[in-house]
Amino acid sequence: MMQYREEEIHLHKITYYYRPGKNNSVIVMLHGLFGALSNFEPLITLISEDYEIAMPNLPLYDIDVAQANIEGITTFLEKFLQLPLFTNKNIILLGNSFGGHIALNYQLKSTSPYIKALVLTGSSGLFENFFGSNRPSRKDDFIQKRIEDTFFDPKFATSEVFSQVKQIISNNKTLKRLLSLARSATKTNLQLDLPKINIPVLLIWGCQDKITPVSIGQNFHKNLPNSVLKLIDKAGHAPMIEKPKEFYHHLNEFLLSL
């Protein structure tokens, strides 16, 4: 059972997962727009206990509407990383989808010497197909199609995931923020800024990703000067859920190389 903490951060009372480690490095995991802390649970069980792990529940749906954008969530991450538990720690930012976009944007704006590496999987920032070819709908068939497009293996498109997404879309407050965040992600294209990121970057992409296709991972690799791209077959937009052992193999190899 994962244990959670609560903190008051940037005017938000947020929940985050924390696991202490044996060395001075902490992996900070950032979920996507429809994501949750549980997205990384299969991966966390595999990661060496040498590494600390911290994973905030990003305030995507309760942040002020004016801050429901890339910059607002980046500011939240900045405040989160100012917690005492991160003092003088080497930080690896690991982001999926929208979370990867936030990690990139933070690194471009940060002057912190403690961000040692980025790990991006299905990251937005160049192109994202959050809603497919249609506007978001509250109809069950739209929600089911969105979930099915996230995964390669249909067994991961569970009724629990369906309920989580339906709850987000069915609430006017959360839907308004979701649309604002998605628009901001589309507008905040980082193509020209990527060459400025010189720290090591690991890109892990699902070969069957329909939301940010493999070509997007290849584009990231081309524009990030110190990056390596690893592909995972039979995995979609969230390979850390579908193929956690293979994901961890690439992650561990990268961490040992730092």
C-alpha positions in Angstrom: 0.0 0.0 0.0 1.4 3.4 -1.1 1.7 5.9 1.7 0.8 9.6 1.0 1.6 12.9 2.6 -0.1 16.3 2.5 1.4 19.8 2.2 0.2 23.3 1.6 2.0 24.3 -1.6 1.3 27.4 -3.8 -2.1 27.9 -2.1 -3.0 24.3 -2.7 -3.3 21.5 -0.1 -1.8 18.7 -2.2 -1.3 15.0 -1.8 2.0 13.4 -2.8 3.7 10.0 -2.5 7.1 9.9 -0.9 9.5 7.0 -0.4 12.9 7.6 1.2 16.1 6.2 -0.4 19.6 5.3 0.5 21.5 7.8 -1.7 21.2 11.5 -2.5 19.1 11.1 -5.7 15.4 11.5 -5.9 13.1 10.6 -8.8 10.2 13.0 -9.1 7.3 11.5 -11.1 4.8 13.7 -13.0 1.5 12.3 -14.3 -0.4 13.4 -17.4 -3.8 15.2 -17.9 -6.0 12.1 -17.3 -3.3 10.5 -15.1 -3.1 9.7 -11.4 -0.5 8.8 -8.9 -1.4 5.1 -9.4 0.0 5.3 -13.0 3.5 4.9 -11.7 2.7 2.3 -9.0 3.8 -0.8 -11.1 7.2 1.0 -11.8 7.8 2.1 -8.2 7.7 -1.5 -7.0 10.7 -2.2 -9.3 12.9 0.9 -8.7 15.9 0.3 -6.4 15.4 1.5 -2.9 18.7 3.4 -3.3 16.5 6.1 -5.0 14.1 8.3 -3.2 10.8 8.8 -5.0 8.4 11.7 -4.8 5.2 12.0 -6.8 2.9 15.0 -6.5 -0.8 14.8 -7.4 -0.7 17.8 -9.8 -3.5 20.3 -9.2 -4.8 20.1 -12.7 -8.5 20.4 -11.9 -8.6 22.6 -8.8 -6.0 25.2 -9.8 -7.3 28.7 -10.4 -8.7 29.0 -14.0 -6.2 31.7 -14.8 -3.4 29.3 -13.8 -4.7 26.3 -15.7 -1.9 26.3 -18.2 1.7 25.1 -18.7 3.1 28.1 -16.8 0.7 27.6 -13.8 1.6 24.0 -13.3 5.3 24.7 -13.9 5.1 27.2 -11.0 3.4 24.6 -8.9 6.3 22.2 -9.6 8.8 24.9 -8.7 7.1 25.4 -5.3 6.9 21.6 -4.8 10.7 21.2 -5.4 11.3 23.8 -2.7 10.1 21.5 0.0 12.8 20.7 2.6 13.0 17.1 1.5 14.6 18.2 -1.8 17.3 20.3 -0.2 20.7 19.6 -1.9 19.3 16.5 -3.5 20.1 15.4 -7.1 16.7 15.4 -8.9 15.6 13.3 -11.9 12.3 14.5 -13.3 10.3 11.7 -14.9 7.2 12.9 -16.8 4.5 11.1 -18.8 2.5 13.0 -21.4 1.6 16.4 -20.0 3.9 15.7 -17.1 6.8 15.4 -19.5 5.9 18.8 -20.9 6.0 20.3 -17.4 9.4 18.7 -16.8 10.8 20.2 -20.0 9.3 23.7 -19.3 10.6 23.7 -15.8 14.1 22.8 -16.9 14.1 25.5 -19.6 13.2 28.1 -16.9 15.1 26.8 -13.9 18.6 27.8 -12.7 18.7 24.9 -10.2 22.0 23.0 -10.4 20.3 20.0 -8.8 18.2 18.8 -11.8 20.5 16.1 -13.1 18.4 14.4 -15.8 15.0 14.1 -17.4 13.1 11.0 -18.3 10.2 11.6 -20.8 7.6 9.1 -21.9 4.9 10.0 -24.4 5.7 13.6 -23.6 3.7 16.5 -25.1 5.7 19.6 -26.0 5.9 19.1 -29.8 2.6 17.5 -30.7 -0.2 15.9 -28.8 -3.4 14.3 -29.8 -5.2 14.5 -26.5 -8.8 14.2 -27.9 -8.2 12.5 -31.2 -10.1 14.1 -34.1 -13.1 15.2 -32.1 -13.8 17.7 -29.3 -14.1 16.1 -25.9 -17.6 14.7 -25.3 -19.3 13.4 -22.2 -20.7 10.4 -24.2 -19.5 7.0 -23.0 -18.3 6.0 -26.5 -16.0 9.0 -26.7 -14.6 8.3 -23.3 -14.1 4.6 -24.0 -12.3 5.4 -27.3 -10.0 7.9 -25.6 -9.0 5.2 -23.1 -8.5 2.6 -25.7 -6.3 5.0 -27.7 -4.1 5.3 -24.6 -3.2 1.6 -24.4 -2.0 -1.0 -26.8 -3.4 -3.9 -24.7 -7.2 -3.5 -24.2 -7.0 -5.2 -20.8 -5.7 -1.9 -19.3 -8.8 0.0 -20.5 -10.6 -1.0 -17.3 -13.9 0.2 -15.9 -12.0 1.9 -13.1 -10.1 4.0 -15.6 -13.3 4.7 -17.5 -14.9 6.0 -14.2 -11.9 8.3 -13.5 -12.0 9.9 -17.0 -15.8 10.2 -16.9 -15.7 11.9 -13.6 -13.2 14.5 -15.0 -15.2 15.2 -18.1 -18.6 15.2 -16.5 -17.8 18.0 -14.0 -18.0 21.5 -15.6 -15.3 22.8 -13.3 -12.7 20.1 -14.1 -13.7 20.0 -17.8 -13.1 23.8 -18.1 -9.6 23.4 -16.7 -8.9 20.3 -18.8 -9.6 22.2 -22.0 -7.5 25.2 -20.8 -4.6 22.9 -20.0 -4.9 21.0 -23.3 -5.0 24.3 -25.3 -2.0 25.6 -23.4 0.0 22.4 -24.1 -0.8 22.8 -27.8 0.3 26.4 -27.9 3.4 25.9 -25.9 5.5 24.2 -28.5 9.1 23.7 -27.4 10.7 22.8 -30.7 13.1 25.8 -30.8 14.0 25.6 -27.2 14.9 21.9 -26.9 18.6 22.4 -28.0 19.1 24.5 -24.9 18.6 21.5 -22.6 22.0 19.9 -22.2 21.4 17.6 -19.2 21.0 13.9 -20.0 17.5 13.0 -21.2 16.1 9.5 -21.5 13.1 9.1 -23.9 11.0 6.0 -23.5 8.3 5.6 -26.1 5.6 3.0 -26.8 5.8 1.8 -30.4 2.0 1.9 -30.6 1.5 5.3 -29.0 -1.5 6.9 -30.8 -1.4 10.2 -28.8 2.2 11.1 -29.2 3.4 8.8 -32.0 7.0 7.4 -32.2 7.8 10.1 -34.7 7.4 12.6 -31.9 9.9 10.7 -29.7 12.3 10.7 -32.6 11.9 14.4 -33.1 12.6 15.0 -29.4 15.7 12.8 -29.8 16.9 14.8 -32.8 16.5 18.1 -31.0 17.7 17.2 -27.5 21.5 17.2 -27.7 22.2 14.8 -24.8 19.3 12.3 -25.3 18.8 8.6 -25.9 15.6 7.1 -27.3 14.4 3.6 -26.2 11.3 2.0 -27.8 9.0 -0.5 -26.2 7.0 -2.7 -28.5 3.3 -3.6 -27.7 2.9 -0.5 -25.6 0.9 2.7 -26.1 1.0 6.2 -24.5 1.8 4.9 -20.9 4.5 2.2 -21.3 5.3 2.4 -17.5 1.8 0.9 -17.0 1.8 -1.7 -19.8 5.4 -2.8 -19.7 6.8 -1.8 -16.3 9.7 -4.3 -16.3 10.9 -3.3 -19.7 10.5 0.4 -18.8 12.5 -0.1 -15.6 15.3 -1.9 -17.5 15.8 1.2 -19.7 15.4 3.5 -16.7 17.8 1.6 -14.5 20.4 1.4 -17.2 20.1 5.2 -17.7 20.3 6.0 -13.9 23.5 3.9 -13.6 25.1 5.8 -16.4 24.6 9.2 -14.7 
